[in-house]
Amino acid sequence: IVGRAGPGWEWLRRKGLLDHGPRFFAVDPFVIAVPEENPVEITGLEDFLNVPYVCFAPDAMRPKGMCVIELLSAVAQKFHMPGLDECFLLGAAHPVKCARLVPKCLRLEHGYATITQSSQLANPDWKGIKRIDIPAEYINAMKRCRATVPQCLASLKGSRLQNLARLYVDEALSPE
């Protein structure tokens, strides 16, 4: 079983259904997304101190909504960038109700950038949107924030393929 961390894992563990785990193996990192032409030349998180307009869905379910502000707050505190989270929030001149509307907002230039999870950019709705990676040291500052969504895996007890499942989990967790 592979999935995001959440109450389902605890339920499986309490019921005694897990062979082991869940074990953390990855995080879906947040990235900066800008229109393909990047009109205000955003290169990193520090640019959000000066970006006039961002696209943002504050009411979206986590981790796409207010979690972005929590993540920016964690980075601002650790790297002494006061106001980073407030500037992002105040720059949301055109907030949208649903995170699915954010890429359209960017394409229409109602905002110049957003922060979203890397996996979101695989969705065809994000075509024409450029990805800017957030440096590892910032991602590490975000790692312990409750807004990050860890990916976990485990194998179930009593399965016909329990040994194969254990091998899969061990391989996925190996440093290589």
LINFEN-V652430 format. One line per field, one symbol per residue. burial: + if it has 9 or more other ideal C-beta (glycine too) atoms within 8 Angstrom, else -. A space follows every 50 residues. Layout:
burial->???
//
This chain:
burial->--+-+---+--++----++-+++---+++++++++--+-+-+-++-+++- +-++++++-+-++++-++++++++++--+-+--++-+++-++++++--+- +++-+++--+++++++++-++----+--+-++-+---++-++--+-++++ +++++++-+--+--++-++--+----
//
